[in-house]
Structure formats: C-alpha cells, structure tokens
Amino acid sequence: MKHLLEQVKNLGSYDEIDLIGSDLCDGGSLYLWSVGRLKGQSNCYVWLGHAFQFSRSDQTLTKYLHAGVSVGSDEYEGHSKFDAFPDQGKAQRGVQRIIRNQIKKAIRSANSPARKRLASLEQALEK
C-alpha cells in the first residue's frame, strides 16, 4: 500500500503505475490509435487503430481493429477481431466497415449536430 501511495503521489499518467507483481497480475489491454477532428466541426472526432488484450493465465493474445466516431458527448465505436495482422488493404477495408457502421449510428442519433458532415464522410468512405 505504501508503494501504491508513493506511485499515485508522483503520477503523471495512470500508465506509469508499475507495482503489481506477476503473481497477482493476469493480463491487460493495449490500445494504439489515431484520432482526427472532422473538418469544420469542433466536437466531432473519428478514431481508428488496434486493440490488444492478453491473458497470462490463458496464454492468449487477442487482436482487434478498433474504430469509432464521437459527436459531442456521444460516442459510437466498434471493433473486429483478427487472428493475424491484416495487410494494409484488408485493414483499411475492415476499419472503413467499422467506421461506416458507427457513422450510420451517429447520423440516426437525435442528438447528432454534425449529421451533414458525417453524411459527407460516409459518402466519401463509399467511394
């Protein structure tokens, strides 16, 4: 507990806490993604990347393509599991499919102030 309190006092980011021994730790998650703001919309973002979940006890590593859209406080995200790293074309198609589905959900949302811009983005992804 003393070690935890010292770590928390000097904490710059939660990722910096390194105090749980391997006898107590089973697994975790790692997310690598890029985020971009939709042009002309201060509160509309699109993100995409990879998510990795691992379990020490099961000796498994699960990999996902991850993508989403946020409009204001509303977030729409999805993922697609994969076994081997996809080549660039397959990854691009997978992310486009996920983002298209999330954009459709955002457009249908009654609280989506960026519907017109999202519809333009959806059309661009269809090309």
N, C-alpha and C positions, 0 to 999 in steps of 0.2 A: 504494500500500500504506500509505503514511504517513497519507493521508486516511482510509482504512478503519479503521486502528487508532485514530485520534482519535475517529471516529464510534462505534466499539464501546466505548471507554472511557466515553463520556458517554451511553451508550444507555439510554433509559427503556423503549423498545419497539422490536422489530425493524422496525416500520413507519416508524420515523424515519430509517432509513438511506437517504440520497439521494446516491449517489456514482457510479453507473454512468452514463456518458454515453450519449446517444441512438445513437451509432454502435455500442455494444455491447448495448444493451437491445432486445429484440424484443417482449415482451409481459408479461402478468401476469394476476393474478386479484384480484377484489374480492368479498368476502362481506359481506352485510348481513343480519343475522338477529336474532331474539328467542329467548331461552331461558327456560323456566319449569320449576320443580320440581313434580313431581306431588304433590298434597296427601297428607300422611301418609307420604311416602317420602323419606327423606333422601338417597338415592342414585339417584333416578330422575328424569330430565330429558327434556323434549321441546323441540325447537327447530324453527324454520321461518324461511325468508327467501329471498333471491335470491343467486345467484352469477353473476358476470360474468367471462368470460375473453376477453382480447383479444390479438391478434397484430398487431404493427406491419408485419411483412413481408407478411402475407396481407391486411392491411387489413380484419380481421374482428373483430366483437364477438359473442360467443356468450352467450346469456342462459339461465339455468336457475331454476326453482323448486326449492328445496332444503329438505328436512325430515328429521328423524330423532328417534330415541329412544335414550337411554343408560340402562343399568341397571348400576350399579357400574362396572366397567371395560369392560363390553361395550357397543359402540355399533352401532346399526343406522341407516343413513342412505341416502337415495335422492334422486334429482333427476329433473326433467322439463324438457327443452329447450323453449324457446318462441322464436318469431320476433318477435312484437310484444308489448308489455306487455299482459297479460290484464286484463280488467275485474275488479272485485272478486269477483263471483260465480264466474267461471272460475278465478281464482287460488285462491279458497277451496276449490273442488272439487278442483283439482289438488293442493293441499297436503294436503287430507284423504285423498285416494287414496294419496299417498306415505306419510303417517304411518300410515294403516291397514295398509299392506303392511309397514312396519317394525315396528309393534306385533305383528303376527302372527308375524314372525320372532323377536321378543323373547320372546313367550309360548311359542313352541316350544323356546326355548333351555333346556337343562337347568340353566343357571346363573342363571336369572332369578328373584330373590327377590321381585319385585314383580308376579308374574303376575296376582294377583287385581285389583290396582289397574289394571294395564294392560288387563285384560279389561273392566273398568268403563269405561275411557277408550275402548276400541274400540266398546263398545255405545253410548256417547254420540255417537261420530262417525257411527254408522249412522243416527241419528235425523235 
